[in-house]
């Protein structure tokens, strides 16, 4: 249904002038000139085809039409202001949807979210997991954390952390299994893989070991499952430093060798440029950057 309404600025000028019975004070409230208020009132009267103010020498009075219009315009503006305020409150608080990879969520992000909740108790972070690039226009996602080369076009992209690759295993495997003193000893152990089996081949080449079949051993779709299998003593996993940090600190996993292999990929925060001004997104972005900085240090 088409609504035949005067311009919003004209209605705002009328409501302020009617409340103050003064173009000058209305102009001060709206942060415009008195001439601008007078122009908007004339525009309103031209659109209505009837005067809303009676202009006296030193006073301003509402006409009968102005008196009839004033309460409804004030109520309508109050409803609009309340709706905008609710929208702003919703963008400062409430739900924030973060999309990330399953492994990153399980081993890095979720264990740290308690600290975010203490700082921002009014923001409810909702974690969704996927590996595909987020279509922010179609998906209900505010922020994405992704692993890759950082070449997502037309989006805000902020690098959080780089990582290294190195073998890890359960302490029990060192105590009870065949010796793991040099990379060559890996031929006597099961190699555990995520969906990037090429990484084991690269690490073995860097270690100078060409006689070990880098393809052998069970595989898991997500890196956190590889680490879980390693913790259970099922074999030796090639760990990603960002994901394995807590397991190493707790002693659930150990590094049998010092050799680490840098990668060309990193973890990035990704979102639309326009989202950076949203209070919830800004708060989460500042927090996760601080967390990532603490890891780098």
C-alpha positions as CSV (number, residue, x, y, z in Angstrom):
1,X,0.0,0.0,0.0
2,X,1.4,3.4,-1.0
3,X,1.6,5.9,1.8
4,X,1.2,9.6,0.9
5,X,3.5,11.1,3.6
6,X,5.4,14.4,3.8
7,X,9.2,14.2,4.1
8,X,10.4,12.9,7.4
9,X,12.6,16.0,7.9
10,X,9.5,18.2,7.5
11,X,7.7,16.2,10.2
12,X,10.6,16.3,12.6
13,X,10.9,20.1,12.2
14,X,7.1,20.5,12.7
15,X,7.2,18.3,15.9
16,X,10.1,20.2,17.4
17,X,8.7,23.6,16.5
18,X,5.2,22.7,17.8
19,X,6.7,21.4,21.1
20,X,8.8,24.5,21.7
21,X,6.5,26.9,19.9
22,X,9.7,28.4,18.5
23,X,11.6,27.9,15.3
24,X,14.7,29.1,17.0
25,X,14.7,26.5,19.8
26,X,13.6,23.8,17.3
27,X,16.6,24.7,15.2
28,X,18.9,24.4,18.2
29,X,17.5,21.0,19.0
30,X,17.8,19.7,15.5
31,X,21.2,21.3,15.0
32,X,20.2,23.2,11.9
33,X,19.5,26.9,11.1
34,X,16.3,28.7,11.9
35,X,15.9,29.2,8.1
36,X,16.1,25.4,7.6
37,X,13.3,24.8,10.0
38,X,11.2,27.5,8.4
39,X,11.8,25.9,5.0
40,X,10.8,22.5,6.2
41,X,7.6,23.9,7.8
42,X,6.7,25.7,4.5
43,X,7.4,22.4,2.7
44,X,5.0,20.6,5.0
45,X,2.3,23.2,4.7
46,X,2.6,23.2,0.9
47,X,2.3,19.4,0.9
48,X,-0.7,19.5,3.2
49,X,-2.3,22.5,1.5
50,X,-3.1,24.0,4.9
51,X,-1.1,26.1,7.4
52,X,0.0,24.4,10.7
53,X,1.3,27.5,12.4
54,X,0.0,31.0,13.0
55,X,2.9,33.3,13.0
56,X,2.4,36.3,15.3
57,X,4.7,39.3,15.9
58,X,6.6,37.7,18.9
59,X,4.9,34.4,19.2
60,X,4.2,31.2,17.3
61,X,0.9,29.3,17.7
62,X,-0.5,26.1,16.2
63,X,-3.5,26.3,14.0
64,X,-6.4,23.9,14.5
65,X,-4.9,21.7,11.9
66,X,-1.5,21.9,13.6
67,X,-3.0,21.0,17.0
68,X,-4.8,18.0,15.4
69,X,-1.5,16.8,13.7
70,X,0.9,17.4,16.5
71,X,0.1,14.5,18.9
72,X,0.1,11.9,16.1
73,X,3.4,13.1,14.6
74,X,5.0,13.1,18.1
75,X,3.7,9.5,18.7
76,X,4.9,8.3,15.3
77,X,8.4,9.8,15.8
78,X,8.6,8.2,19.3
79,X,7.8,4.8,17.7
80,X,10.5,5.3,15.1
81,X,13.0,6.4,17.7
82,X,12.2,3.4,19.9
83,X,12.6,1.0,16.9
84,X,16.0,2.5,16.0
85,X,17.1,2.3,19.7
86,X,16.1,-1.4,19.8
87,X,18.1,-2.0,16.6
88,X,21.1,-0.3,18.1
89,X,20.8,-2.2,21.4
90,X,20.5,-5.5,19.4
91,X,23.7,-4.6,17.5
92,X,25.5,-3.9,20.8
93,X,24.2,-7.0,22.6
94,X,22.5,-10.3,21.9
95,X,23.6,-13.0,19.4
96,X,26.8,-12.8,17.4
97,X,27.3,-15.7,14.9
98,X,30.9,-16.7,14.2
99,X,31.6,-19.3,11.5
100,X,34.9,-21.2,11.8
101,X,36.4,-24.6,11.2
102,X,35.5,-27.5,13.4
103,X,39.1,-28.1,14.6
104,X,39.8,-24.4,15.4
105,X,36.5,-24.1,17.3
106,X,37.2,-27.2,19.4
107,X,40.9,-26.7,20.2
108,X,41.4,-23.0,20.2
109,X,38.3,-20.8,20.1
110,X,35.8,-22.5,22.4
111,X,38.3,-23.0,25.3
112,X,38.9,-19.2,25.3
113,X,35.3,-17.9,24.9
114,X,34.8,-17.8,28.7
115,X,37.2,-14.8,28.8
116,X,35.1,-13.0,26.1
117,X,31.9,-13.7,28.1
118,X,33.4,-12.1,31.2
119,X,34.3,-8.9,29.3
120,X,31.0,-8.8,27.2
121,X,28.3,-10.7,29.1
122,X,25.6,-9.2,27.0
123,X,26.9,-10.7,23.8
124,X,26.0,-14.3,23.1
125,X,28.5,-15.9,20.7
126,X,27.0,-18.6,18.5
127,X,29.5,-20.9,16.9
128,X,28.8,-22.6,13.6
129,X,31.4,-24.8,11.9
130,X,32.1,-25.2,8.2
131,X,35.1,-25.1,5.8
132,X,33.6,-23.3,2.9
133,X,33.9,-19.6,2.2
134,X,31.0,-17.7,3.8
135,X,28.5,-15.8,1.7
136,X,27.7,-13.0,4.1
137,X,24.9,-11.8,1.9
138,X,23.0,-15.1,2.1
139,X,24.2,-16.7,5.4
140,X,23.3,-15.6,8.9
141,X,27.0,-15.1,9.8
142,X,28.5,-12.0,11.4
143,X,32.2,-13.0,11.5
144,X,34.2,-15.9,10.0
145,X,37.5,-17.3,11.1
146,X,39.2,-19.0,8.2
147,X,42.5,-20.8,7.4
148,X,44.1,-20.1,4.1
149,X,46.2,-17.7,2.1
150,X,44.2,-14.6,3.1
151,X,43.0,-13.7,-0.4
152,X,39.3,-13.3,0.2
153,X,38.2,-10.5,-2.1
154,X,35.9,-7.6,-1.2
155,X,36.0,-8.5,2.5
156,X,37.8,-7.2,5.5
157,X,40.6,-9.7,6.2
158,X,42.8,-9.6,9.3
159,X,45.6,-12.1,9.9
160,X,45.4,-13.6,13.4
161,X,48.1,-16.3,13.6
162,X,50.5,-18.2,11.4
163,X,51.4,-21.8,12.3
164,X,54.1,-24.5,12.1
165,X,53.8,-28.2,11.6
166,X,55.6,-30.8,13.8
167,X,55.0,-34.4,14.9
168,X,53.3,-35.1,18.3
169,X,52.4,-38.2,20.2
170,X,51.1,-39.4,23.5
171,X,53.7,-39.6,26.3
172,X,52.8,-43.3,26.7
173,X,53.9,-44.0,23.1
174,X,57.4,-42.8,24.0
175,X,57.4,-44.9,27.1
176,X,55.9,-48.1,25.9
177,X,56.3,-48.2,22.1
178,X,59.3,-48.5,19.8
179,X,61.9,-45.8,20.2
180,X,61.2,-42.4,18.7
181,X,64.7,-40.8,18.9
182,X,65.2,-39.7,15.3
183,X,62.8,-39.1,12.4
184,X,63.9,-42.4,10.9
185,X,62.2,-44.2,13.8
186,X,58.8,-43.1,12.5
187,X,58.9,-46.1,10.1
188,X,58.1,-48.2,13.2
189,X,55.0,-46.1,14.1
190,X,51.6,-45.4,12.6
191,X,51.3,-42.0,11.0
192,X,48.0,-40.2,11.6
193,X,46.7,-37.8,8.9
194,X,44.2,-35.0,8.5
195,X,42.9,-34.3,5.1
196,X,46.2,-32.8,4.0
197,X,48.4,-35.9,3.7
198,X,50.9,-34.0,1.7
199,X,52.1,-32.3,4.9
200,X,53.6,-35.5,6.2
201,X,55.6,-35.9,3.0
202,X,56.9,-32.3,3.2
203,X,57.9,-32.7,6.9
204,X,59.7,-36.0,6.2
205,X,61.6,-34.4,3.2
206,X,62.6,-31.5,5.5
207,X,63.9,-34.0,8.0
208,X,65.9,-35.8,5.2
209,X,63.8,-39.0,5.5
210,X,62.9,-40.4,2.0
211,X,62.5,-44.1,3.0
212,X,59.2,-43.7,4.9
213,X,55.9,-44.0,3.2
214,X,54.2,-40.7,4.0
215,X,50.8,-41.9,2.7
216,X,50.4,-44.8,5.1
217,X,48.2,-44.6,8.2
218,X,44.6,-43.7,9.0
219,X,43.1,-40.4,8.1
220,X,40.6,-38.0,9.8
221,X,38.6,-35.2,8.2
222,X,39.3,-32.7,11.0
223,X,42.6,-31.9,12.7
224,X,41.1,-32.1,16.2
225,X,40.2,-35.8,15.6
226,X,43.8,-36.5,14.6
227,X,45.0,-35.0,17.9
228,X,42.4,-37.0,19.8
229,X,43.7,-40.2,18.1
230,X,47.3,-39.2,19.0
231,X,46.3,-38.6,22.6
232,X,44.9,-42.1,22.8
233,X,48.3,-43.5,21.6
234,X,47.0,-44.6,18.2
235,X,50.1,-43.2,16.4
236,X,52.1,-40.0,15.6
237,X,50.2,-37.0,14.3
238,X,51.6,-34.0,12.4
239,X,50.2,-31.3,14.5
240,X,49.4,-27.7,13.7
241,X,50.9,-25.4,16.3
242,X,47.9,-23.3,16.9
243,X,45.6,-26.2,17.5
244,X,47.9,-28.3,19.6
245,X,49.1,-25.7,22.1
246,X,46.8,-26.6,25.0
247,X,47.5,-30.3,24.6
248,X,51.3,-29.7,24.8
249,X,51.0,-27.4,27.8
250,X,48.8,-29.9,29.7
251,X,51.2,-32.8,28.8
252,X,48.5,-34.8,26.9
253,X,50.8,-34.7,23.9
254,X,54.6,-34.2,23.5
255,X,57.0,-33.3,20.7
256,X,59.5,-36.0,20.0
257,X,61.5,-33.8,17.6
258,X,62.5,-30.1,17.4
259,X,62.1,-29.8,13.7
260,X,59.1,-27.6,12.8
261,X,57.9,-26.8,9.2
262,X,56.4,-23.3,8.5
263,X,53.3,-23.2,6.4
264,X,52.1,-20.7,3.8
265,X,48.6,-20.5,5.3
266,X,47.4,-18.6,8.4
267,X,44.3,-18.0,10.4
268,X,42.2,-14.9,9.5
269,X,39.3,-13.0,10.7
270,X,37.0,-12.2,7.8
271,X,33.8,-10.1,7.6
272,X,32.2,-7.4,5.4
273,X,33.8,-4.0,5.6
274,X,30.5,-2.5,6.7
275,X,30.4,-4.8,9.7
276,X,33.5,-3.3,11.3
277,X,31.4,-0.4,12.7
278,X,28.9,-2.8,14.4
279,X,29.6,-2.7,18.1
280,X,29.3,-6.5,18.5
281,X,31.7,-7.3,15.6
282,X,34.1,-4.6,16.8
283,X,34.2,-6.1,20.3
284,X,34.8,-9.6,19.1
285,X,37.4,-8.5,16.6
286,X,39.4,-6.6,19.3
287,X,39.2,-9.5,21.7
288,X,40.3,-12.2,19.3
289,X,43.2,-10.1,18.1
290,X,44.3,-9.8,21.7
291,X,44.0,-13.5,22.2
292,X,46.0,-14.2,19.0
293,X,48.7,-11.7,20.0
294,X,49.1,-13.5,23.3
295,X,49.7,-16.8,21.4
296,X,52.3,-15.2,19.2
297,X,54.1,-13.8,22.2
